[in-house]
Amino acid sequence: PGEFNLVVVEGGHKAVKFMKKLVMRRIKWGSDDQGSDDDDDAADASGDASGGANRCVMVWEGTIPRAAFS
């Protein structure tokens, strides 16, 4: 609940559209399959409260007057 990642996408219309589709549609955030990855087992053993409730939420979408990154 207290941890999150923020993704900022800056670019032309085509690049932003590609990233939006990738993040919002193609990535399975709430994956149901339980693989035998060591990371998953370690997270379960440490008492991770998220319980696999990964999700992606768009906070803001719009244009800015000038580029923020070089």
PyMOL Python script that loads the backbone (N, CA, C, O; Angstrom):
from pymol import cmd

cmd.read_pdbstr("""\
ATOM      1  N   PRO A   1       0.790  -1.208   0.000  1.00  0.00           N
ATOM      2  CA  PRO A   1       0.000   0.000   0.000  1.00  0.00           C
ATOM      3  C   PRO A   1       0.831   1.272   0.000  1.00  0.00           C
ATOM      4  O   PRO A   1       0.368   2.294  -0.507  1.00  0.00           O
ATOM      5  N   GLY A   2       2.036   1.251   0.546  1.00  0.00           N
ATOM      6  CA  GLY A   2       2.838   2.455   0.590  1.00  0.00           C
ATOM      7  C   GLY A   2       3.851   2.553  -0.528  1.00  0.00           C
ATOM      8  O   GLY A   2       4.529   3.573  -0.653  1.00  0.00           O
ATOM      9  N   GLU A   3       3.974   1.508  -1.353  1.00  0.00           N
ATOM     10  CA  GLU A   3       4.973   1.501  -2.411  1.00  0.00           C
ATOM     11  C   GLU A   3       4.302   1.597  -3.768  1.00  0.00           C
ATOM     12  O   GLU A   3       3.284   0.952  -4.019  1.00  0.00           O
ATOM     13  N   PHE A   4       4.889   2.419  -4.650  1.00  0.00           N
ATOM     14  CA  PHE A   4       4.373   2.513  -6.000  1.00  0.00           C
ATOM     15  C   PHE A   4       5.474   2.997  -6.925  1.00  0.00           C
ATOM     16  O   PHE A   4       6.496   3.506  -6.464  1.00  0.00           O
ATOM     17  N   ASN A   5       5.277   2.844  -8.200  1.00  0.00           N
ATOM     18  CA  ASN A   5       6.188   3.334  -9.223  1.00  0.00           C
ATOM     19  C   ASN A   5       5.434   4.305 -10.097  1.00  0.00           C
ATOM     20  O   ASN A   5       4.239   4.141 -10.340  1.00  0.00           O
ATOM     21  N   LEU A   6       6.130   5.311 -10.565  1.00  0.00           N
ATOM     22  CA  LEU A   6       5.544   6.325 -11.423  1.00  0.00           C
ATOM     23  C   LEU A   6       6.265   6.285 -12.758  1.00  0.00           C
ATOM     24  O   LEU A   6       7.494   6.325 -12.805  1.00  0.00           O
ATOM     25  N   VAL A   7       5.512   6.207 -13.836  1.00  0.00           N
ATOM     26  CA  VAL A   7       6.081   6.185 -15.178  1.00  0.00           C
ATOM     27  C   VAL A   7       5.653   7.461 -15.882  1.00  0.00           C
ATOM     28  O   VAL A   7       4.460   7.742 -15.997  1.00  0.00           O
ATOM     29  N   VAL A   8       6.620   8.229 -16.352  1.00  0.00           N
ATOM     30  CA  VAL A   8       6.355   9.457 -17.102  1.00  0.00           C
ATOM     31  C   VAL A   8       6.779   9.207 -18.538  1.00  0.00           C
ATOM     32  O   VAL A   8       7.924   8.838 -18.799  1.00  0.00           O
ATOM     33  N   VAL A   9       5.853   9.409 -19.471  1.00  0.00           N
ATOM     34  CA  VAL A   9       6.139   9.199 -20.883  1.00  0.00           C
ATOM     35  C   VAL A   9       6.079  10.547 -21.577  1.00  0.00           C
ATOM     36  O   VAL A   9       5.092  11.275 -21.474  1.00  0.00           O
ATOM     37  N   GLU A  10       7.149  10.864 -22.282  1.00  0.00           N
ATOM     38  CA  GLU A  10       7.220  12.132 -23.000  1.00  0.00           C
ATOM     39  C   GLU A  10       7.703  11.833 -24.411  1.00  0.00           C
ATOM     40  O   GLU A  10       8.678  11.105 -24.595  1.00  0.00           O
ATOM     41  N   GLY A  11       7.036  12.384 -25.391  1.00  0.00           N
ATOM     42  CA  GLY A  11       7.437  12.148 -26.765  1.00  0.00           C
ATOM     43  C   GLY A  11       6.350  12.565 -27.725  1.00  0.00           C
ATOM     44  O   GLY A  11       5.404  13.268 -27.369  1.00  0.00           O
ATOM     45  N   GLY A  12       6.511  12.114 -28.945  1.00  0.00           N
ATOM     46  CA  GLY A  12       5.530  12.405 -29.976  1.00  0.00           C
ATOM     47  C   GLY A  12       4.265  11.597 -29.788  1.00  0.00           C
ATOM     48  O   GLY A  12       4.193  10.699 -28.949  1.00  0.00           O
ATOM     49  N   HIS A  13       3.264  11.939 -30.594  1.00  0.00           N
ATOM     50  CA  HIS A  13       1.954  11.300 -30.485  1.00  0.00           C
ATOM     51  C   HIS A  13       2.050   9.783 -30.637  1.00  0.00           C
ATOM     52  O   HIS A  13       1.438   9.044 -29.866  1.00  0.00           O
ATOM     53  N   LYS A  14       2.809   9.317 -31.621  1.00  0.00           N
ATOM     54  CA  LYS A  14       2.916   7.890 -31.902  1.00  0.00           C
ATOM     55  C   LYS A  14       3.590   7.133 -30.754  1.00  0.00           C
ATOM     56  O   LYS A  14       3.134   6.057 -30.368  1.00  0.00           O
ATOM     57  N   ALA A  15       4.666   7.690 -30.212  1.00  0.00           N
ATOM     58  CA  ALA A  15       5.392   7.038 -29.119  1.00  0.00           C
ATOM     59  C   ALA A  15       4.549   6.984 -27.845  1.00  0.00           C
ATOM     60  O   ALA A  15       4.546   5.969 -27.148  1.00  0.00           O
ATOM     61  N   VAL A  16       3.847   8.052 -27.543  1.00  0.00           N
ATOM     62  CA  VAL A  16       3.009   8.088 -26.349  1.00  0.00           C
ATOM     63  C   VAL A  16       1.852   7.101 -26.489  1.00  0.00           C
ATOM     64  O   VAL A  16       1.498   6.417 -25.529  1.00  0.00           O
ATOM     65  N   LYS A  17       1.271   7.029 -27.671  1.00  0.00           N
ATOM     66  CA  LYS A  17       0.177   6.099 -27.933  1.00  0.00           C
ATOM     67  C   LYS A  17       0.651   4.655 -27.757  1.00  0.00           C
ATOM     68  O   LYS A  17      -0.058   3.834 -27.174  1.00  0.00           O
ATOM     69  N   PHE A  18       1.851   4.344 -28.260  1.00  0.00           N
ATOM     70  CA  PHE A  18       2.421   3.001 -28.123  1.00  0.00           C
ATOM     71  C   PHE A  18       2.605   2.642 -26.650  1.00  0.00           C
ATOM     72  O   PHE A  18       2.209   1.559 -26.219  1.00  0.00           O
ATOM     73  N   MET A  19       3.201   3.542 -25.883  1.00  0.00           N
ATOM     74  CA  MET A  19       3.461   3.257 -24.467  1.00  0.00           C
ATOM     75  C   MET A  19       2.162   3.105 -23.679  1.00  0.00           C
ATOM     76  O   MET A  19       2.063   2.260 -22.790  1.00  0.00           O
ATOM     77  N   LYS A  20       1.180   3.920 -24.008  1.00  0.00           N
ATOM     78  CA  LYS A  20      -0.105   3.839 -23.315  1.00  0.00           C
ATOM     79  C   LYS A  20      -0.750   2.479 -23.554  1.00  0.00           C
ATOM     80  O   LYS A  20      -1.252   1.859 -22.616  1.00  0.00           O
ATOM     81  N   LYS A  21      -0.740   2.009 -24.801  1.00  0.00           N
ATOM     82  CA  LYS A  21      -1.306   0.695 -25.111  1.00  0.00           C
ATOM     83  C   LYS A  21      -0.527  -0.412 -24.414  1.00  0.00           C
ATOM     84  O   LYS A  21      -1.118  -1.361 -23.899  1.00  0.00           O
ATOM     85  N   LEU A  22       0.792  -0.294 -24.396  1.00  0.00           N
ATOM     86  CA  LEU A  22       1.638  -1.297 -23.759  1.00  0.00           C
ATOM     87  C   LEU A  22       1.330  -1.416 -22.270  1.00  0.00           C
ATOM     88  O   LEU A  22       1.124  -2.515 -21.755  1.00  0.00           O
ATOM     89  N   VAL A  23       1.302  -0.298 -21.599  1.00  0.00           N
ATOM     90  CA  VAL A  23       1.130  -0.295 -20.147  1.00  0.00           C
ATOM     91  C   VAL A  23      -0.306  -0.618 -19.744  1.00  0.00           C
ATOM     92  O   VAL A  23      -0.528  -1.343 -18.775  1.00  0.00           O
ATOM     93  N   MET A  24      -1.274  -0.091 -20.473  1.00  0.00           N
ATOM     94  CA  MET A  24      -2.665  -0.255 -20.061  1.00  0.00           C
ATOM     95  C   MET A  24      -3.300  -1.557 -20.563  1.00  0.00           C
ATOM     96  O   MET A  24      -4.203  -2.081 -19.912  1.00  0.00           O
ATOM     97  N   ARG A  25      -2.848  -2.093 -21.709  1.00  0.00           N
ATOM     98  CA  ARG A  25      -3.512  -3.254 -22.290  1.00  0.00           C
ATOM     99  C   ARG A  25      -2.657  -4.510 -22.309  1.00  0.00           C
ATOM    100  O   ARG A  25      -3.147  -5.586 -21.965  1.00  0.00           O
ATOM    101  N   ARG A  26      -1.399  -4.405 -22.699  1.00  0.00           N
ATOM    102  CA  ARG A  26      -0.611  -5.598 -22.986  1.00  0.00           C
ATOM    103  C   ARG A  26       0.035  -6.224 -21.762  1.00  0.00           C
ATOM    104  O   ARG A  26       0.221  -7.440 -21.720  1.00  0.00           O
ATOM    105  N   ILE A  27       0.377  -5.424 -20.772  1.00  0.00           N
ATOM    106  CA  ILE A  27       1.003  -5.970 -19.569  1.00  0.00           C
ATOM    107  C   ILE A  27      -0.095  -6.504 -18.652  1.00  0.00           C
ATOM    108  O   ILE A  27      -1.065  -5.805 -18.357  1.00  0.00           O
ATOM    109  N   LYS A  28       0.068  -7.748 -18.206  1.00  0.00           N
ATOM    110  CA  LYS A  28      -0.899  -8.366 -17.308  1.00  0.00           C
ATOM    111  C   LYS A  28      -0.508  -8.030 -15.870  1.00  0.00           C
ATOM    112  O   LYS A  28       0.336  -8.702 -15.277  1.00  0.00           O
ATOM    113  N   TRP A  29      -1.115  -7.006 -15.323  1.00  0.00           N
ATOM    114  CA  TRP A  29      -0.744  -6.538 -13.989  1.00  0.00           C
ATOM    115  C   TRP A  29      -1.226  -7.485 -12.906  1.00  0.00           C
ATOM    116  O   TRP A  29      -0.504  -7.713 -11.936  1.00  0.00           O
ATOM    117  N   GLY A  30      -2.406  -8.036 -13.035  1.00  0.00           N
ATOM    118  CA  GLY A  30      -2.943  -8.934 -12.024  1.00  0.00           C
ATOM    119  C   GLY A  30      -2.857 -10.365 -12.500  1.00  0.00           C
ATOM    120  O   GLY A  30      -3.874 -11.056 -12.562  1.00  0.00           O
ATOM    121  N   SER A  31      -1.669 -10.825 -12.837  1.00  0.00           N
ATOM    122  CA  SER A  31      -1.454 -12.151 -13.397  1.00  0.00           C
ATOM    123  C   SER A  31      -1.959 -13.232 -12.453  1.00  0.00           C
ATOM    124  O   SER A  31      -1.637 -13.235 -11.265  1.00  0.00           O
ATOM    125  N   ASP A  32      -2.759 -14.156 -12.999  1.00  0.00           N
ATOM    126  CA  ASP A  32      -3.313 -15.247 -12.203  1.00  0.00           C
ATOM    127  C   ASP A  32      -2.387 -16.444 -12.115  1.00  0.00           C
ATOM    128  O   ASP A  32      -2.494 -17.240 -11.183  1.00  0.00           O
ATOM    129  N   ASP A  33      -1.469 -16.586 -13.080  1.00  0.00           N
ATOM    130  CA  ASP A  33      -0.604 -17.761 -13.064  1.00  0.00           C
ATOM    131  C   ASP A  33       0.419 -17.656 -11.941  1.00  0.00           C
ATOM    132  O   ASP A  33       1.006 -16.601 -11.704  1.00  0.00           O
ATOM    133  N   GLN A  34       0.612 -18.758 -11.272  1.00  0.00           N
ATOM    134  CA  GLN A  34       1.554 -18.822 -10.156  1.00  0.00           C
ATOM    135  C   GLN A  34       2.765 -19.620 -10.595  1.00  0.00           C
ATOM    136  O   GLN A  34       2.786 -20.844 -10.465  1.00  0.00           O
ATOM    137  N   GLY A  35       3.773 -18.939 -11.115  1.00  0.00           N
ATOM    138  CA  GLY A  35       5.000 -19.600 -11.544  1.00  0.00           C
ATOM    139  C   GLY A  35       5.846 -19.999 -10.350  1.00  0.00           C
ATOM    140  O   GLY A  35       5.508 -19.693  -9.206  1.00  0.00           O
ATOM    141  N   SER A  36       6.943 -20.680 -10.621  1.00  0.00           N
ATOM    142  CA  SER A  36       7.826 -21.112  -9.548  1.00  0.00           C
ATOM    143  C   SER A  36       9.029 -20.179  -9.433  1.00  0.00           C
ATOM    144  O   SER A  36      10.148 -20.635  -9.195  1.00  0.00           O
ATOM    145  N   ASP A  37       8.803 -18.878  -9.600  1.00  0.00           N
ATOM    146  CA  ASP A  37       9.886 -17.911  -9.484  1.00  0.00           C
ATOM    147  C   ASP A  37      10.290 -17.757  -8.028  1.00  0.00           C
ATOM    148  O   ASP A  37       9.441 -17.774  -7.137  1.00  0.00           O
ATOM    149  N   ASP A  38      11.583 -17.607  -7.787  1.00  0.00           N
ATOM    150  CA  ASP A  38      12.076 -17.428  -6.434  1.00  0.00           C
ATOM    151  C   ASP A  38      11.617 -16.099  -5.847  1.00  0.00           C
ATOM    152  O   ASP A  38      11.411 -15.992  -4.638  1.00  0.00           O
ATOM    153  N   ASP A  39      11.455 -15.078  -6.702  1.00  0.00           N
ATOM    154  CA  ASP A  39      11.016 -13.767  -6.219  1.00  0.00           C
ATOM    155  C   ASP A  39       9.613 -13.850  -5.630  1.00  0.00           C
ATOM    156  O   ASP A  39       9.342 -13.240  -4.596  1.00  0.00           O
ATOM    157  N   ASP A  40       8.716 -14.599  -6.276  1.00  0.00           N
ATOM    158  CA  ASP A  40       7.353 -14.736  -5.775  1.00  0.00           C
ATOM    159  C   ASP A  40       7.348 -15.445  -4.424  1.00  0.00           C
ATOM    160  O   ASP A  40       6.635 -15.041  -3.505  1.00  0.00           O
ATOM    161  N   ASP A  41       8.146 -16.503  -4.310  1.00  0.00           N
ATOM    162  CA  ASP A  41       8.207 -17.244  -3.061  1.00  0.00           C
ATOM    163  C   ASP A  41       8.771 -16.384  -1.942  1.00  0.00           C
ATOM    164  O   ASP A  41       8.287 -16.438  -0.811  1.00  0.00           O
ATOM    165  N   ALA A  42       9.778 -15.601  -2.245  1.00  0.00           N
ATOM    166  CA  ALA A  42      10.376 -14.725  -1.242  1.00  0.00           C
ATOM    167  C   ALA A  42       9.393 -13.652  -0.794  1.00  0.00           C
ATOM    168  O   ALA A  42       9.348 -13.302   0.385  1.00  0.00           O
ATOM    169  N   ALA A  43       8.604 -13.126  -1.733  1.00  0.00           N
ATOM    170  CA  ALA A  43       7.630 -12.095  -1.379  1.00  0.00           C
ATOM    171  C   ALA A  43       6.527 -12.672  -0.503  1.00  0.00           C
ATOM    172  O   ALA A  43       6.064 -12.015   0.429  1.00  0.00           O
ATOM    173  N   ASP A  44       6.100 -13.908  -0.800  1.00  0.00           N
ATOM    174  CA  ASP A  44       5.067 -14.539   0.005  1.00  0.00           C
ATOM    175  C   ASP A  44       5.570 -14.830   1.412  1.00  0.00           C
ATOM    176  O   ASP A  44       4.833 -14.665   2.383  1.00  0.00           O
ATOM    177  N   ALA A  45       6.813 -15.260   1.524  1.00  0.00           N
ATOM    178  CA  ALA A  45       7.381 -15.599   2.822  1.00  0.00           C
ATOM    179  C   ALA A  45       7.583 -14.371   3.692  1.00  0.00           C
ATOM    180  O   ALA A  45       7.539 -14.470   4.918  1.00  0.00           O
ATOM    181  N   SER A  46       7.805 -13.215   3.078  1.00  0.00           N
ATOM    182  CA  SER A  46       8.047 -12.005   3.861  1.00  0.00           C
ATOM    183  C   SER A  46       6.757 -11.352   4.334  1.00  0.00           C
ATOM    184  O   SER A  46       6.799 -10.337   5.028  1.00  0.00           O
ATOM    185  N   GLY A  47       5.597 -11.926   3.965  1.00  0.00           N
ATOM    186  CA  GLY A  47       4.330 -11.363   4.426  1.00  0.00           C
ATOM    187  C   GLY A  47       3.900 -10.174   3.602  1.00  0.00           C
ATOM    188  O   GLY A  47       3.353  -9.214   4.145  1.00  0.00           O
ATOM    189  N   ASP A  48       4.132 -10.214   2.307  1.00  0.00           N
ATOM    190  CA  ASP A  48       3.738  -9.118   1.434  1.00  0.00           C
ATOM    191  C   ASP A  48       2.225  -8.964   1.464  1.00  0.00           C
ATOM    192  O   ASP A  48       1.502  -9.903   1.129  1.00  0.00           O
ATOM    193  N   ALA A  49       1.742  -7.801   1.857  1.00  0.00           N
ATOM    194  CA  ALA A  49       0.306  -7.577   2.020  1.00  0.00           C
ATOM    195  C   ALA A  49      -0.420  -7.333   0.704  1.00  0.00           C
ATOM    196  O   ALA A  49      -1.650  -7.356   0.673  1.00  0.00           O
ATOM    197  N   SER A  50       0.313  -7.100  -0.389  1.00  0.00           N
ATOM    198  CA  SER A  50      -0.345  -6.777  -1.655  1.00  0.00           C
ATOM    199  C   SER A  50      -1.121  -7.959  -2.202  1.00  0.00           C
ATOM    200  O   SER A  50      -2.158  -7.769  -2.837  1.00  0.00           O
ATOM    201  N   GLY A  51      -0.640  -9.185  -1.969  1.00  0.00           N
ATOM    202  CA  GLY A  51      -1.352 -10.368  -2.408  1.00  0.00           C
ATOM    203  C   GLY A  51      -1.517 -10.446  -3.909  1.00  0.00           C
ATOM    204  O   GLY A  51      -2.500 -11.016  -4.382  1.00  0.00           O
ATOM    205  N   GLY A  52      -0.585  -9.890  -4.682  1.00  0.00           N
ATOM    206  CA  GLY A  52      -0.674  -9.951  -6.128  1.00  0.00           C
ATOM    207  C   GLY A  52      -1.668  -8.965  -6.709  1.00  0.00           C
ATOM    208  O   GLY A  52      -2.130  -9.157  -7.834  1.00  0.00           O
ATOM    209  N   ALA A  53      -2.005  -7.935  -5.991  1.00  0.00           N
ATOM    210  CA  ALA A  53      -2.987  -6.958  -6.442  1.00  0.00           C
ATOM    211  C   ALA A  53      -2.301  -5.829  -7.219  1.00  0.00           C
ATOM    212  O   ALA A  53      -2.578  -4.653  -6.982  1.00  0.00           O
ATOM    213  N   ASN A  54      -1.420  -6.182  -8.133  1.00  0.00           N
ATOM    214  CA  ASN A  54      -0.767  -5.165  -8.946  1.00  0.00           C
ATOM    215  C   ASN A  54      -1.783  -4.560  -9.890  1.00  0.00           C
ATOM    216  O   ASN A  54      -2.663  -5.255 -10.396  1.00  0.00           O
ATOM    217  N   ARG A  55      -1.660  -3.266 -10.126  1.00  0.00           N
ATOM    218  CA  ARG A  55      -2.576  -2.604 -11.041  1.00  0.00           C
ATOM    219  C   ARG A  55      -1.897  -1.402 -11.652  1.00  0.00           C
ATOM    220  O   ARG A  55      -0.864  -0.934 -11.173  1.00  0.00           O
ATOM    221  N   CYS A  56      -2.488  -0.922 -12.701  1.00  0.00           N
ATOM    222  CA  CYS A  56      -1.969   0.248 -13.389  1.00  0.00           C
ATOM    223  C   CYS A  56      -3.091   1.278 -13.496  1.00  0.00           C
ATOM    224  O   CYS A  56      -4.186   0.967 -13.965  1.00  0.00           O
ATOM    225  N   VAL A  57      -2.816   2.488 -13.064  1.00  0.00           N
ATOM    226  CA  VAL A  57      -3.810   3.550 -13.088  1.00  0.00           C
ATOM    227  C   VAL A  57      -3.204   4.769 -13.759  1.00  0.00           C
ATOM    228  O   VAL A  57      -2.109   5.200 -13.397  1.00  0.00           O
ATOM    229  N   MET A  58      -3.910   5.330 -14.739  1.00  0.00           N
ATOM    230  CA  MET A  58      -3.433   6.557 -15.374  1.00  0.00           C
ATOM    231  C   MET A  58      -3.862   7.728 -14.500  1.00  0.00           C
ATOM    232  O   MET A  58      -5.045   7.903 -14.211  1.00  0.00           O
ATOM    233  N   VAL A  59      -2.889   8.521 -14.087  1.00  0.00           N
ATOM    234  CA  VAL A  59      -3.158   9.642 -13.202  1.00  0.00           C
ATOM    235  C   VAL A  59      -3.458  10.903 -13.995  1.00  0.00           C
ATOM    236  O   VAL A  59      -4.372  11.651 -13.649  1.00  0.00           O
ATOM    237  N   TRP A  60      -2.689  11.148 -15.065  1.00  0.00           N
ATOM    238  CA  TRP A  60      -2.874  12.359 -15.856  1.00  0.00           C
ATOM    239  C   TRP A  60      -2.429  12.110 -17.278  1.00  0.00           C
ATOM    240  O   TRP A  60      -1.456  11.394 -17.516  1.00  0.00           O
ATOM    241  N   GLU A  61      -3.141  12.700 -18.227  1.00  0.00           N
ATOM    242  CA  GLU A  61      -2.766  12.646 -19.626  1.00  0.00           C
ATOM    243  C   GLU A  61      -3.047  14.000 -20.231  1.00  0.00           C
ATOM    244  O   GLU A  61      -4.140  14.545 -20.075  1.00  0.00           O
ATOM    245  N   GLY A  62      -2.068  14.542 -20.919  1.00  0.00           N
ATOM    246  CA  GLY A  62      -2.258  15.847 -21.533  1.00  0.00           C
ATOM    247  C   GLY A  62      -0.983  16.339 -22.201  1.00  0.00           C
ATOM    248  O   GLY A  62       0.000  15.608 -22.320  1.00  0.00           O
ATOM    249  N   THR A  63      -1.023  17.563 -22.621  1.00  0.00           N
ATOM    250  CA  THR A  63       0.148  18.159 -23.273  1.00  0.00           C
ATOM    251  C   THR A  63       0.741  19.233 -22.371  1.00  0.00           C
ATOM    252  O   THR A  63       0.054  19.836 -21.546  1.00  0.00           O
ATOM    253  N   ILE A  64       2.038  19.451 -22.554  1.00  0.00           N
ATOM    254  CA  ILE A  64       2.738  20.489 -21.812  1.00  0.00           C
ATOM    255  C   ILE A  64       3.383  21.433 -22.820  1.00  0.00           C
ATOM    256  O   ILE A  64       3.675  21.009 -23.938  1.00  0.00           O
ATOM    257  N   PRO A  65       3.615  22.693 -22.468  1.00  0.00           N
ATOM    258  CA  PRO A  65       4.138  23.673 -23.423  1.00  0.00           C
ATOM    259  C   PRO A  65       5.566  23.390 -23.908  1.00  0.00           C
ATOM    260  O   PRO A  65       5.904  23.711 -25.047  1.00  0.00           O
ATOM    261  N   ARG A  66       6.402  22.794 -23.056  1.00  0.00           N
ATOM    262  CA  ARG A  66       7.783  22.488 -23.460  1.00  0.00           C
ATOM    263  C   ARG A  66       8.237  21.195 -22.808  1.00  0.00           C
ATOM    264  O   ARG A  66       7.663  20.744 -21.817  1.00  0.00           O
ATOM    265  N   ALA A  67       9.262  20.618 -23.372  1.00  0.00           N
ATOM    266  CA  ALA A  67       9.775  19.338 -22.887  1.00  0.00           C
ATOM    267  C   ALA A  67      10.323  19.454 -21.471  1.00  0.00           C
ATOM    268  O   ALA A  67      10.969  20.445 -21.130  1.00  0.00           O
ATOM    269  N   ALA A  68      10.069  18.453 -20.657  1.00  0.00           N
ATOM    270  CA  ALA A  68      10.544  18.457 -19.278  1.00  0.00           C
ATOM    271  C   ALA A  68      11.886  17.731 -19.144  1.00  0.00           C
ATOM    272  O   ALA A  68      12.625  17.970 -18.189  1.00  0.00           O
ATOM    273  N   PHE A  69      12.207  16.844 -20.096  1.00  0.00           N
ATOM    274  CA  PHE A  69      13.437  16.070 -20.036  1.00  0.00           C
ATOM    275  C   PHE A  69      14.275  16.343 -21.267  1.00  0.00           C
ATOM    276  O   PHE A  69      13.744  16.620 -22.343  1.00  0.00           O
ATOM    277  N   SER A  70      15.587  16.264 -21.106  1.00  0.00           N
ATOM    278  CA  SER A  70      16.456  16.502 -22.253  1.00  0.00           C
ATOM    279  C   SER A  70      16.825  15.213 -22.944  1.00  0.00           C
ATOM    280  O   SER A  70      17.556  15.230 -23.934  1.00  0.00           O
TER     281      SER A  70
END
""", "prot")
cmd.dss("prot")
cmd.show_as("cartoon", "prot")
cmd.util.cbc("prot")
cmd.orient("prot")
